[in-house]
Amino acid sequence: MQSSQLDFIPILMQLLLAVVFVVGIIIISGKLGPKRSSAIKDENFECGIESIGNARIPFSVKYFLVAILFVLFDVEVIFLYPWAINFKELGIEGMVKMVIFMLLLLVGFFYIIKKKALEWE
């Protein structure tokens, strides 16, 4: 084996140990844990509120659209952090690329505002 391949052996050993530990704890707790059940324990419980009615009520599509747009723009903003850390090393080329990125982000944001995707009815 080459020395670069040997460098990964401790990482693989630690990964294997972690997986064996997690799987072992799950199996042991399932075997040794208490198995008492009752109607009250098996009932669904959510934040102290009793469950009433059907849980499968329809939601407005706007709810999901706002959630997806939030995730989309949130993930795009994450790209600002590495750029800010390496700002000096990237120089003017990095600045131009980030300005283009931010302009595209703003165009998308103004587009969804114009389409009234964020308005709640």
MOPAC internal coordinates of N, CA, C and O (Angstrom, degrees):
PM7 1SCF
backbone

  N    0.0000 0     0.00 0     0.00 0    0    0    0
  C    1.4516 1     0.00 0     0.00 0    1    0    0
  C    1.5256 1   109.42 1     0.00 0    2    1    0
  O    1.2310 1   121.32 1   -33.47 1    3    2    1
  N    1.3021 1   115.08 1   146.53 1    3    2    1
  C    1.4529 1   119.77 1   177.20 1    5    3    2
  C    1.5236 1   109.02 1   -80.46 1    6    5    3
  O    1.2310 1   121.54 1   -18.81 1    7    6    5
  N    1.3267 1   114.66 1   161.19 1    7    6    5
  C    1.4677 1   118.18 1  -177.10 1    9    7    6
  C    1.5249 1   111.38 1   -66.92 1   10    9    7
  O    1.2310 1   119.55 1   150.01 1   11   10    9
  N    1.3401 1   118.47 1   -29.99 1   11   10    9
  C    1.4619 1   119.43 1   179.65 1   13   11   10
  C    1.5282 1   110.79 1   -68.96 1   14   13   11
  O    1.2310 1   119.94 1   148.35 1   15   14   13
  N    1.3383 1   117.72 1   -31.65 1   15   14   13
  C    1.4611 1   120.35 1   176.64 1   17   15   14
  C    1.5219 1   110.98 1   -74.32 1   18   17   15
  O    1.2310 1   119.99 1   148.01 1   19   18   17
  N    1.3166 1   117.62 1   -31.99 1   19   18   17
  C    1.4611 1   121.19 1   178.92 1   21   19   18
  C    1.5263 1   111.63 1   -69.39 1   22   21   19
  O    1.2310 1   120.34 1   156.00 1   23   22   21
  N    1.3248 1   116.95 1   -24.00 1   23   22   21
  C    1.4602 1   120.03 1  -179.86 1   25   23   22
  C    1.5263 1   112.13 1   -65.91 1   26   25   23
  O    1.2310 1   120.05 1   156.87 1   27   26   25
  N    1.3349 1   117.51 1   -23.13 1   27   26   25
  C    1.4563 1   121.36 1  -177.14 1   29   27   26
  C    1.5240 1   113.21 1   -88.55 1   30   29   27
  O    1.2310 1   119.48 1   170.93 1   31   30   29
  N    1.3068 1   118.60 1    -9.07 1   31   30   29
  C    1.4632 1   121.60 1  -178.14 1   33   31   30
  C    1.5345 1   111.96 1   -60.67 1   34   33   31
  O    1.2310 1   118.63 1   133.52 1   35   34   33
  N    1.3507 1   120.21 1   -46.48 1   35   34   33
  C    1.4780 1   118.76 1   177.83 1   37   35   34
  C    1.5293 1   112.87 1   -61.96 1   38   37   35
  O    1.2310 1   120.19 1   145.08 1   39   38   37
  N    1.3259 1   117.24 1   -34.92 1   39   38   37
  C    1.4662 1   120.46 1   178.97 1   41   39   38
  C    1.5232 1   109.79 1   -67.06 1   42   41   39
  O    1.2310 1   120.38 1   135.19 1   43   42   41
  N    1.3262 1   116.87 1   -44.81 1   43   42   41
  C    1.4615 1   120.75 1   178.85 1   45   43   42
  C    1.5191 1   111.30 1   -64.29 1   46   45   43
  O    1.2310 1   120.20 1   141.39 1   47   46   45
  N    1.3434 1   117.22 1   -38.61 1   47   46   45
  C    1.4653 1   120.43 1   178.06 1   49   47   46
  C    1.5202 1   110.68 1   -64.10 1   50   49   47
  O    1.2310 1   120.13 1   137.78 1   51   50   49
  N    1.3336 1   117.36 1   -42.22 1   51   50   49
  C    1.4597 1   120.79 1   179.85 1   53   51   50
  C    1.5324 1   110.57 1   -67.11 1   54   53   51
  O    1.2310 1   120.12 1   139.70 1   55   54   53
  N    1.3340 1   117.37 1   -40.30 1   55   54   53
  C    1.4629 1   120.89 1   177.29 1   57   55   54
  C    1.5227 1   110.68 1   -62.56 1   58   57   55
  O    1.2310 1   120.31 1   135.12 1   59   58   57
  N    1.3151 1   117.01 1   -44.88 1   59   58   57
  C    1.4618 1   121.55 1   178.86 1   61   59   58
  C    1.5288 1   110.65 1   -62.60 1   62   61   59
  O    1.2310 1   120.20 1   136.31 1   63   62   61
  N    1.3240 1   117.22 1   -43.69 1   63   62   61
  C    1.4561 1   121.26 1   178.36 1   65   63   62
  C    1.5272 1   111.11 1   -61.56 1   66   65   63
  O    1.2310 1   120.29 1   137.96 1   67   66   65
  N    1.3263 1   117.06 1   -42.04 1   67   66   65
  C    1.4663 1   120.52 1   179.84 1   69   67   66
  C    1.5205 1   111.13 1   -64.60 1   70   69   67
  O    1.2310 1   119.97 1   136.17 1   71   70   69
  N    1.3284 1   117.67 1   -43.83 1   71   70   69
  C    1.4611 1   121.01 1  -179.63 1   73   71   70
  C    1.5216 1   110.45 1   -65.13 1   74   73   71
  O    1.2310 1   120.11 1   135.40 1   75   74   73
  N    1.3310 1   117.39 1   -44.60 1   75   74   73
  C    1.4659 1   120.92 1   179.38 1   77   75   74
  C    1.5259 1   110.32 1   -62.80 1   78   77   75
  O    1.2310 1   120.23 1   139.52 1   79   78   77
  N    1.3199 1   117.17 1   -40.48 1   79   78   77
  C    1.4608 1   121.23 1   179.42 1   81   79   78
  C    1.5303 1   111.18 1   -62.76 1   82   81   79
  O    1.2310 1   120.35 1   131.60 1   83   82   81
  N    1.3287 1   116.94 1   -48.40 1   83   82   81
  C    1.4650 1   120.39 1  -177.71 1   85   83   82
  C    1.5261 1   110.54 1   -64.44 1   86   85   83
  O    1.2310 1   120.33 1   132.22 1   87   86   85
  N    1.3250 1   116.98 1   -47.78 1   87   86   85
  C    1.4607 1   119.92 1  -179.64 1   89   87   86
  C    1.5290 1   110.32 1   -63.76 1   90   89   87
  O    1.2310 1   120.22 1   139.23 1   91   90   89
  N    1.3183 1   117.18 1   -40.77 1   91   90   89
  C    1.4643 1   120.89 1   178.92 1   93   91   90
  C    1.5144 1   112.26 1   -62.50 1   94   93   91
  O    1.2310 1   119.92 1   136.16 1   95   94   93
  N    1.3184 1   117.77 1   -43.84 1   95   94   93
  C    1.4692 1   121.23 1   179.96 1   97   95   94
  C    1.5280 1   110.31 1   -64.71 1   98   97   95
  O    1.2310 1   120.11 1   140.24 1   99   98   97
  N    1.3130 1   117.40 1   -39.76 1   99   98   97
  C    1.4667 1   120.03 1   179.27 1  101   99   98
  C    1.5236 1   110.40 1   -64.52 1  102  101   99
  O    1.2310 1   120.32 1   135.66 1  103  102  101
  N    1.3136 1   117.00 1   -44.34 1  103  102  101
  C    1.4714 1   120.42 1  -179.77 1  105  103  102
  C    1.5203 1   110.79 1   -66.50 1  106  105  103
  O    1.2310 1   119.99 1   134.59 1  107  106  105
  N    1.3257 1   117.62 1   -45.41 1  107  106  105
  C    1.4688 1   121.20 1  -179.20 1  109  107  106
  C    1.5197 1   111.19 1   -63.23 1  110  109  107
  O    1.2310 1   119.97 1   136.01 1  111  110  109
  N    1.3368 1   117.66 1   -43.99 1  111  110  109
  C    1.4639 1   118.93 1  -179.70 1  113  111  110
  C    1.5227 1   111.47 1   -66.91 1  114  113  111
  O    1.2310 1   119.88 1   148.44 1  115  114  113
  N    1.3229 1   117.84 1   -31.56 1  115  114  113
  C    1.4620 1   120.22 1   176.26 1  117  115  114
  C    1.5110 1   112.14 1   -69.06 1  118  117  115
  O    1.2310 1   120.05 1   145.25 1  119  118  117
  N    1.3298 1   117.52 1   -34.75 1  119  118  117
  C    1.4670 1   121.25 1  -179.21 1  121  119  118
  C    1.5342 1   112.02 1   -79.95 1  122  121  119
  O    1.2310 1   120.26 1   139.31 1  123  122  121
  N    1.3381 1   117.12 1   -40.69 1  123  122  121
  C    1.4612 1   120.67 1  -174.55 1  125  123  122
  C    1.5281 1   114.15 1   -92.27 1  126  125  123
  O    1.2310 1   120.20 1   161.97 1  127  126  125
  N    1.3191 1   117.22 1   -18.03 1  127  126  125
  C    1.4591 1   120.53 1  -175.70 1  129  127  126
  C    1.5132 1   112.58 1   -69.98 1  130  129  127
  O    1.2310 1   120.75 1   -17.58 1  131  130  129
  N    1.3443 1   116.17 1   162.42 1  131  130  129
  C    1.4636 1   119.99 1  -179.84 1  133  131  130
  C    1.5218 1   111.01 1   -68.86 1  134  133  131
  O    1.2310 1   121.43 1   -31.76 1  135  134  133
  N    1.3352 1   114.86 1   148.24 1  135  134  133
  C    1.4560 1   120.05 1  -177.56 1  137  135  134
  C    1.5305 1   110.57 1  -124.96 1  138  137  135
  O    1.2310 1   120.29 1  -143.00 1  139  138  137
  N    1.3129 1   117.04 1    37.00 1  139  138  137
  C    1.4613 1   120.52 1   178.15 1  141  139  138
  C    1.5206 1   108.94 1   -85.42 1  142  141  139
  O    1.2310 1   120.70 1   -51.99 1  143  142  141
  N    1.3137 1   116.27 1   128.01 1  143  142  141
  C    1.4584 1   119.23 1   176.95 1  145  143  142
  C    1.5173 1   109.14 1  -131.02 1  146  145  143
  O    1.2310 1   121.31 1   -27.34 1  147  146  145
  N    1.3184 1   115.09 1   152.66 1  147  146  145
  C    1.4564 1   121.20 1   177.47 1  149  147  146
  C    1.5241 1   107.41 1  -149.98 1  150  149  147
  O    1.2310 1   121.25 1    -7.01 1  151  150  149
  N    1.3058 1   115.20 1   172.99 1  151  150  149
  C    1.4653 1   119.19 1  -179.07 1  153  151  150
  C    1.5201 1   110.82 1   -62.53 1  154  153  151
  O    1.2310 1   120.33 1   142.48 1  155  154  153
  N    1.3194 1   116.98 1   -37.52 1  155  154  153
  C    1.4639 1   120.48 1  -179.21 1  157  155  154
  C    1.5281 1   110.78 1   -70.30 1  158  157  155
  O    1.2310 1   119.98 1   138.10 1  159  158  157
  N    1.3374 1   117.63 1   -41.90 1  159  158  157
  C    1.4552 1   120.83 1   179.88 1  161  159  158
  C    1.5293 1   112.27 1   -68.12 1  162  161  159
  O    1.2310 1   120.11 1   147.64 1  163  162  161
  N    1.3103 1   117.40 1   -32.36 1  163  162  161
  C    1.4551 1   120.94 1  -178.35 1  165  163  162
  C    1.5274 1   113.00 1   -82.83 1  166  165  163
  O    1.2310 1   120.17 1   174.13 1  167  166  165
  N    1.3250 1   117.27 1    -5.87 1  167  166  165
  C    1.4619 1   121.40 1  -179.64 1  169  167  166
  C    1.5263 1   110.05 1   -74.78 1  170  169  167
  O    1.2310 1   120.88 1   -36.44 1  171  170  169
  N    1.3297 1   115.92 1   143.56 1  171  170  169
  C    1.4632 1   120.49 1   177.02 1  173  171  170
  C    1.5196 1   109.53 1   -66.19 1  174  173  171
  O    1.2310 1   120.77 1   -37.80 1  175  174  173
  N    1.3358 1   116.14 1   142.20 1  175  174  173
  C    1.4546 1   121.51 1  -177.96 1  177  175  174
  C    1.5132 1   108.45 1  -138.30 1  178  177  175
  O    1.2310 1   120.40 1   -50.13 1  179  178  177
  N    1.3127 1   116.85 1   129.87 1  179  178  177
  C    1.4521 1   120.16 1  -178.14 1  181  179  178
  C    1.5242 1   109.83 1  -137.39 1  182  181  179
  O    1.2310 1   119.96 1   -75.53 1  183  182  181
  N    1.2930 1   117.69 1   104.47 1  183  182  181
  C    1.4635 1   124.04 1   171.84 1  185  183  182
  C    1.5298 1   113.89 1    55.01 1  186  185  183
  O    1.2310 1   119.67 1  -144.81 1  187  186  185
  N    1.2870 1   118.24 1    35.19 1  187  186  185
  C    1.4515 1   120.58 1   176.30 1  189  187  186
  C    1.5090 1   114.45 1    81.01 1  190  189  187
  O    1.2310 1   119.79 1  -178.21 1  191  190  189
  N    1.3115 1   118.00 1     1.79 1  191  190  189
  C    1.4567 1   121.38 1  -179.41 1  193  191  190
  C    1.5235 1   108.48 1  -104.96 1  194  193  191
  O    1.2310 1   120.83 1   -48.79 1  195  194  193
  N    1.3138 1   116.02 1   131.21 1  195  194  193
  C    1.4525 1   118.90 1   178.60 1  197  195  194
  C    1.5249 1   109.95 1   -69.54 1  198  197  195
  O    1.2310 1   121.11 1   -39.71 1  199  198  197
  N    1.3296 1   115.48 1   140.29 1  199  198  197
  C    1.4546 1   120.59 1   179.08 1  201  199  198
  C    1.5176 1   109.73 1   -76.68 1  202  201  199
  O    1.2310 1   121.09 1   -55.24 1  203  202  201
  N    1.3259 1   115.52 1   124.76 1  203  202  201
  C    1.4626 1   120.85 1   179.67 1  205  203  202
  C    1.5195 1   107.53 1  -128.89 1  206  205  203
  O    1.2310 1   119.87 1   -50.57 1  207  206  205
  N    1.2898 1   117.86 1   129.43 1  207  206  205
  C    1.4538 1   122.06 1   174.48 1  209  207  206
  C    1.5207 1   112.80 1    82.76 1  210  209  207
  O    1.2310 1   121.90 1    12.01 1  211  210  209
  N    1.3204 1   113.98 1  -167.99 1  211  210  209
  C    1.4467 1   122.23 1  -176.40 1  213  211  210
  C    1.5282 1   110.24 1   -84.18 1  214  213  211
  O    1.2310 1   120.29 1   -45.41 1  215  214  213
  N    1.3102 1   117.04 1   134.59 1  215  214  213
  C    1.4600 1   121.29 1   179.32 1  217  215  214
  C    1.5183 1   111.91 1   -79.37 1  218  217  215
  O    1.2310 1   119.90 1   168.65 1  219  218  217
  N    1.3066 1   117.79 1   -11.35 1  219  218  217
  C    1.4633 1   121.59 1  -175.95 1  221  219  218
  C    1.5216 1   111.84 1   -98.29 1  222  221  219
  O    1.2310 1   120.65 1  -124.37 1  223  222  221
  N    1.3341 1   116.37 1    55.63 1  223  222  221
  C    1.4582 1   120.14 1   176.38 1  225  223  222
  C    1.5231 1   108.54 1   -83.59 1  226  225  223
  O    1.2310 1   119.53 1   -33.79 1  227  226  225
  N    1.3073 1   118.50 1   146.21 1  227  226  225
  C    1.4709 1   120.15 1  -177.82 1  229  227  226
  C    1.5265 1   111.76 1   -73.33 1  230  229  227
  O    1.2310 1   121.16 1   -41.58 1  231  230  229
  N    1.3255 1   115.39 1   138.42 1  231  230  229
  C    1.4557 1   122.28 1   174.57 1  233  231  230
  C    1.5191 1   108.96 1  -103.04 1  234  233  231
  O    1.2310 1   120.88 1   -26.23 1  235  234  233
  N    1.3050 1   115.93 1   153.77 1  235  234  233
  C    1.4528 1   120.61 1   175.32 1  237  235  234
  C    1.5319 1   109.52 1   -68.29 1  238  237  235
  O    1.2310 1   120.90 1   -35.62 1  239  238  237
  N    1.3162 1   115.88 1   144.38 1  239  238  237
  C    1.4645 1   120.46 1   178.10 1  241  239  238
  C    1.5236 1   110.17 1   -63.73 1  242  241  239
  O    1.2310 1   120.06 1   151.73 1  243  242  241
  N    1.3162 1   117.50 1   -28.27 1  243  242  241
  C    1.4773 1   121.34 1   178.63 1  245  243  242
  C    1.5338 1   111.13 1   -58.49 1  246  245  243
  O    1.2310 1   120.61 1   143.95 1  247  246  245
  N    1.3071 1   116.43 1   -36.05 1  247  246  245
  C    1.4679 1   120.10 1   179.14 1  249  247  246
  C    1.5285 1   110.34 1   -59.34 1  250  249  247
  O    1.2310 1   120.66 1   132.28 1  251  250  249
  N    1.3226 1   116.34 1   -47.72 1  251  250  249
  C    1.4597 1   120.43 1  -179.05 1  253  251  250
  C    1.5236 1   111.39 1   -70.37 1  254  253  251
  O    1.2310 1   120.18 1   144.82 1  255  254  253
  N    1.3231 1   117.26 1   -35.18 1  255  254  253
  C    1.4621 1   120.85 1   178.12 1  257  255  254
  C    1.5229 1   110.76 1   -63.41 1  258  257  255
  O    1.2310 1   120.43 1   135.35 1  259  258  257
  N    1.3183 1   116.78 1   -44.65 1  259  258  257
  C    1.4663 1   120.12 1   178.18 1  261  259  258
  C    1.5248 1   110.19 1   -63.78 1  262  261  259
  O    1.2310 1   120.13 1   139.59 1  263  262  261
  N    1.3252 1   117.36 1   -40.41 1  263  262  261
  C    1.4651 1   120.53 1   179.49 1  265  263  262
  C    1.5269 1   111.24 1   -64.09 1  266  265  263
  O    1.2310 1   120.03 1   136.12 1  267  266  265
  N    1.3148 1   117.54 1   -43.88 1  267  266  265
  C    1.4639 1   120.79 1   179.62 1  269  267  266
  C    1.5168 1   110.81 1   -65.94 1  270  269  267
  O    1.2310 1   120.04 1   138.38 1  271  270  269
  N    1.3247 1   117.54 1   -41.62 1  271  270  269
  C    1.4666 1   120.14 1   178.58 1  273  271  270
  C    1.5208 1   111.09 1   -64.90 1  274  273  271
  O    1.2310 1   120.28 1   141.81 1  275  274  273
  N    1.3269 1   117.07 1   -38.19 1  275  274  273
  C    1.4591 1   119.61 1   176.80 1  277  275  274
  C    1.5207 1   110.94 1   -61.03 1  278  277  275
  O    1.2310 1   120.44 1   132.26 1  279  278  277
  N    1.3211 1   116.76 1   -47.74 1  279  278  277
  C    1.4703 1   120.38 1   179.80 1  281  279  278
  C    1.5271 1   110.46 1   -62.26 1  282  281  279
  O    1.2310 1   120.33 1   137.15 1  283  282  281
  N    1.3267 1   116.98 1   -42.85 1  283  282  281
  C    1.4560 1   121.26 1  -179.59 1  285  283  282
  C    1.5246 1   111.39 1   -59.20 1  286  285  283
  O    1.2310 1   119.95 1   128.69 1  287  286  285
  N    1.3197 1   117.70 1   -51.31 1  287  286  285
  C    1.4551 1   120.31 1  -178.13 1  289  287  286
  C    1.5250 1   111.55 1   -72.20 1  290  289  287
  O    1.2310 1   119.97 1   148.89 1  291  290  289
  N    1.3088 1   117.66 1   -31.11 1  291  290  289
  C    1.4552 1   120.44 1   177.28 1  293  291  290
  C    1.5252 1   111.03 1   -65.42 1  294  293  291
  O    1.2310 1   120.22 1   137.29 1  295  294  293
  N    1.3191 1   117.18 1   -42.71 1  295  294  293
  C    1.4667 1   120.93 1   178.61 1  297  295  294
  C    1.5210 1   110.51 1   -66.25 1  298  297  295
  O    1.2310 1   120.11 1   142.06 1  299  298  297
  N    1.3281 1   117.40 1   -37.94 1  299  298  297
  C    1.4642 1   119.57 1   179.14 1  301  299  298
  C    1.5221 1   111.21 1   -66.17 1  302  301  299
  O    1.2310 1   119.96 1   144.86 1  303  302  301
  N    1.3045 1   117.68 1   -35.14 1  303  302  301
  C    1.4577 1   120.56 1   179.86 1  305  303  302
  C    1.5314 1   111.03 1   -69.64 1  306  305  303
  O    1.2310 1   120.17 1   154.94 1  307  306  305
  N    1.3245 1   117.27 1   -25.06 1  307  306  305
  C    1.4644 1   120.58 1   177.71 1  309  307  306
  C    1.5253 1   110.86 1   -60.40 1  310  309  307
  O    1.2310 1   120.04 1   151.05 1  311  310  309
  N    1.3357 1   117.54 1   -28.95 1  311  310  309
  C    1.4637 1   121.03 1   179.49 1  313  311  310
  C    1.5257 1   112.28 1   -67.71 1  314  313  311
  O    1.2310 1   119.54 1   165.82 1  315  314  313
  N    1.3170 1   118.48 1   -14.18 1  315  314  313
  C    1.4648 1   120.74 1   178.26 1  317  315  314
  C    1.5305 1   112.39 1   -72.21 1  318  317  315
  O    1.2310 1   120.00 1   150.18 1  319  318  317
  N    1.3101 1   117.60 1   -29.82 1  319  318  317
  C    1.4669 1   120.38 1  -175.99 1  321  319  318
  C    1.5319 1   112.76 1   -64.18 1  322  321  319
  O    1.2310 1   118.83 1   128.30 1  323  322  321
  N    1.3459 1   119.84 1   -51.70 1  323  322  321
  C    1.4719 1   117.90 1   178.81 1  325  323  322
  C    1.5282 1   112.31 1   -62.39 1  326  325  323
  O    1.2310 1   120.76 1   146.41 1  327  326  325
  N    1.3262 1   116.16 1   -33.59 1  327  326  325
  C    1.4642 1   119.06 1   177.72 1  329  327  326
  C    1.5293 1   110.81 1   -65.15 1  330  329  327
  O    1.2310 1   120.60 1   137.56 1  331  330  329
  N    1.3240 1   116.46 1   -42.44 1  331  330  329
  C    1.4669 1   119.92 1  -179.64 1  333  331  330
  C    1.5242 1   111.19 1   -66.25 1  334  333  331
  O    1.2310 1   119.85 1   145.01 1  335  334  333
  N    1.3190 1   117.89 1   -34.99 1  335  334  333
  C    1.4645 1   121.16 1   178.80 1  337  335  334
  C    1.5244 1   110.99 1   -67.24 1  338  337  335
  O    1.2310 1   120.54 1   140.42 1  339  338  337
  N    1.3280 1   116.57 1   -39.58 1  339  338  337
  C    1.4717 1   121.41 1  -176.45 1  341  339  338
  C    1.5188 1   112.30 1  -102.74 1  342  341  339
  O    1.2310 1   120.00 1  -153.64 1  343  342  341
  N    1.3082 1   117.61 1    26.36 1  343  342  341
  C    1.4627 1   122.06 1  -174.36 1  345  343  342
  C    1.5218 1   112.41 1   -57.64 1  346  345  343
  O    1.2310 1   119.98 1   132.31 1  347  346  345
  N    1.3161 1   117.64 1   -47.69 1  347  346  345
  C    1.4706 1   120.81 1  -176.94 1  349  347  346
  C    1.5230 1   112.12 1   -67.88 1  350  349  347
  O    1.2310 1   120.16 1   141.47 1  351  350  349
  N    1.3246 1   117.30 1   -38.53 1  351  350  349
  C    1.4689 1   120.35 1  -178.01 1  353  351  350
  C    1.5297 1   111.98 1   -71.13 1  354  353  351
  O    1.2310 1   120.05 1   150.52 1  355  354  353
  N    1.3249 1   117.51 1   -29.48 1  355  354  353
  C    1.4642 1   120.65 1  -177.05 1  357  355  354
  C    1.5237 1   112.67 1   -76.69 1  358  357  355
  O    1.2310 1   120.43 1   154.02 1  359  358  357
  N    1.3116 1   116.79 1   -25.98 1  359  358  357
  C    1.4576 1   120.84 1   177.12 1  361  359  358
  C    1.5144 1   113.38 1    67.17 1  362  361  359
  O    1.2310 1   121.51 1    23.92 1  363  362  361
  N    1.3292 1   114.72 1  -156.08 1  363  362  361
  C    1.4640 1   120.89 1  -175.55 1  365  363  362
  C    1.5256 1   111.30 1   -69.34 1  366  365  363
  O    1.2310 1   120.08 1   148.58 1  367  366  365
  N    1.3296 1   117.46 1   -31.42 1  367  366  365
  C    1.4668 1   120.47 1   178.89 1  369  367  366
  C    1.5295 1   110.55 1   -64.01 1  370  369  367
  O    1.2310 1   120.49 1   137.01 1  371  370  369
  N    1.3253 1   116.67 1   -42.99 1  371  370  369
  C    1.4628 1   120.81 1   177.00 1  373  371  370
  C    1.5178 1   111.72 1   -64.39 1  374  373  371
  O    1.2310 1   120.61 1   143.68 1  375  374  373
  N    1.3365 1   116.44 1   -36.32 1  375  374  373
  C    1.4618 1   120.58 1   178.90 1  377  375  374
  C    1.5259 1   110.49 1   -65.81 1  378  377  375
  O    1.2310 1   120.50 1   135.98 1  379  378  377
  N    1.3341 1   116.64 1   -44.02 1  379  378  377
  C    1.4660 1   120.45 1   179.69 1  381  379  378
  C    1.5238 1   110.42 1   -63.04 1  382  381  379
  O    1.2310 1   120.44 1   136.39 1  383  382  381
  N    1.3270 1   116.77 1   -43.61 1  383  382  381
  C    1.4701 1   119.67 1   179.52 1  385  383  382
  C    1.5228 1   111.39 1   -63.19 1  386  385  383
  O    1.2310 1   119.99 1   141.49 1  387  386  385
  N    1.3278 1   117.62 1   -38.51 1  387  386  385
  C    1.4609 1   119.77 1  -179.86 1  389  387  386
  C    1.5242 1   110.81 1   -71.78 1  390  389  387
  O    1.2310 1   119.93 1   145.37 1  391  390  389
  N    1.3226 1   117.74 1   -34.63 1  391  390  389
  C    1.4684 1   119.67 1   176.36 1  393  391  390
  C    1.5302 1   109.47 1   -63.85 1  394  393  391
  O    1.2310 1   120.20 1   138.20 1  395  394  393
  N    1.3329 1   117.22 1   -41.80 1  395  394  393
  C    1.4675 1   120.54 1   177.16 1  397  395  394
  C    1.5291 1   110.00 1   -62.51 1  398  397  395
  O    1.2310 1   120.41 1   136.65 1  399  398  397
  N    1.3185 1   116.82 1   -43.35 1  399  398  397
  C    1.4660 1   121.37 1   178.78 1  401  399  398
  C    1.5240 1   110.51 1   -60.53 1  402  401  399
  O    1.2310 1   120.34 1   134.11 1  403  402  401
  N    1.3237 1   116.95 1   -45.89 1  403  402  401
  C    1.4650 1   120.58 1  -178.47 1  405  403  402
  C    1.5309 1   110.81 1   -67.12 1  406  405  403
  O    1.2310 1   120.14 1   143.00 1  407  406  405
  N    1.3480 1   117.33 1   -37.00 1  407  406  405
  C    1.4594 1   119.60 1   177.38 1  409  407  406
  C    1.5308 1   110.91 1   -63.60 1  410  409  407
  O    1.2310 1   120.28 1   137.75 1  411  410  409
  N    1.3389 1   117.07 1   -42.25 1  411  410  409
  C    1.4608 1   120.07 1   176.77 1  413  411  410
  C    1.5321 1   111.16 1   -63.44 1  414  413  411
  O    1.2310 1   120.95 1   141.45 1  415  414  413
  N    1.3152 1   115.79 1   -38.55 1  415  414  413
  C    1.4592 1   120.39 1   177.40 1  417  415  414
  C    1.5277 1   110.79 1   -63.37 1  418  417  415
  O    1.2310 1   120.66 1   136.66 1  419  418  417
  N    1.3270 1   116.34 1   -43.34 1  419  418  417
  C    1.4642 1   120.46 1   179.01 1  421  419  418
  C    1.5242 1   111.74 1   -67.45 1  422  421  419
  O    1.2310 1   120.09 1   141.59 1  423  422  421
  N    1.3301 1   117.43 1   -38.41 1  423  422  421
  C    1.4623 1   120.05 1   177.31 1  425  423  422
  C    1.5312 1   109.73 1   -60.73 1  426  425  423
  O    1.2310 1   120.47 1   135.45 1  427  426  425
  N    1.3240 1   116.71 1   -44.55 1  427  426  425
  C    1.4585 1   120.20 1   177.24 1  429  427  426
  C    1.5134 1   112.19 1   -62.62 1  430  429  427
  O    1.2310 1   120.66 1   139.82 1  431  430  429
  N    1.3327 1   116.34 1   -40.18 1  431  430  429
  C    1.4610 1   120.52 1  -179.77 1  433  431  430
  C    1.5292 1   110.83 1   -65.42 1  434  433  431
  O    1.2310 1   120.46 1   134.76 1  435  434  433
  N    1.3380 1   116.72 1   -45.24 1  435  434  433
  C    1.4660 1   119.23 1   179.05 1  437  435  434
  C    1.5259 1   111.63 1   -67.76 1  438  437  435
  O    1.2310 1   120.40 1   149.77 1  439  438  437
  N    1.3243 1   116.85 1   -30.23 1  439  438  437
  C    1.4681 1   120.23 1   176.67 1  441  439  438
  C    1.5250 1   110.73 1   -64.13 1  442  441  439
  O    1.2310 1   120.13 1   134.33 1  443  442  441
  N    1.3422 1   117.35 1   -45.67 1  443  442  441
  C    1.4645 1   118.58 1  -179.38 1  445  443  442
  C    1.5189 1   111.36 1   -70.59 1  446  445  443
  O    1.2310 1   120.13 1   152.57 1  447  446  445
  N    1.3285 1   117.35 1   -27.43 1  447  446  445
  C    1.4693 1   119.18 1   175.06 1  449  447  446
  C    1.5249 1   109.55 1   -70.03 1  450  449  447
  O    1.2310 1   120.27 1   137.42 1  451  450  449
  N    1.3515 1   117.10 1   -42.58 1  451  450  449
  C    1.4577 1   120.87 1   179.80 1  453  451  450
  C    1.5354 1   111.21 1   -63.89 1  454  453  451
  O    1.2310 1   120.22 1   143.49 1  455  454  453
  N    1.3268 1   117.19 1   -36.51 1  455  454  453
  C    1.4631 1   121.50 1   178.48 1  457  455  454
  C    1.5270 1   111.94 1   -79.49 1  458  457  455
  O    1.2310 1   120.64 1   178.87 1  459  458  457
  N    1.3260 1   116.37 1    -1.13 1  459  458  457
  C    1.4649 1   123.65 1   178.65 1  461  459  458
  C    1.5394 1   112.09 1    58.58 1  462  461  459
  O    1.2310 1   121.45 1  -140.97 1  463  462  461
  N    1.3347 1   114.83 1    39.03 1  463  462  461
  C    1.4635 1   119.89 1  -179.43 1  465  463  462
  C    1.5218 1   111.73 1   -74.16 1  466  465  463
  O    1.2310 1   120.08 1   158.34 1  467  466  465
  N    1.3200 1   117.45 1   -21.66 1  467  466  465
  C    1.4640 1   120.20 1  -177.31 1  469  467  466
  C    1.5281 1   112.68 1   -98.07 1  470  469  467
  O    1.2310 1   119.92 1   179.57 1  471  470  469
  N    1.3280 1   117.76 1    -0.43 1  471  470  469
  C    1.4672 1   120.03 1   179.19 1  473  471  470
  C    1.5156 1   110.12 1   -81.32 1  474  473  471
  O    1.2310 1   121.18 1   -49.17 1  475  474  473
  N    1.2981 1   115.34 1   130.83 1  475  474  473
  C    1.4635 1   122.17 1  -178.73 1  477  475  474
  C    1.5185 1   108.86 1   -94.03 1  478  477  475
  O    1.2310 1   120.06 1   -47.95 1  479  478  477
  N    1.3118 1   117.49 1   132.05 1  479  478  477
  C    1.4659 1   120.81 1  -178.57 1  481  479  478
  C    1.5047 1   110.95 1  -104.59 1  482  481  479
  O    1.2310 1   120.10 1   180.00 1  483  482  481

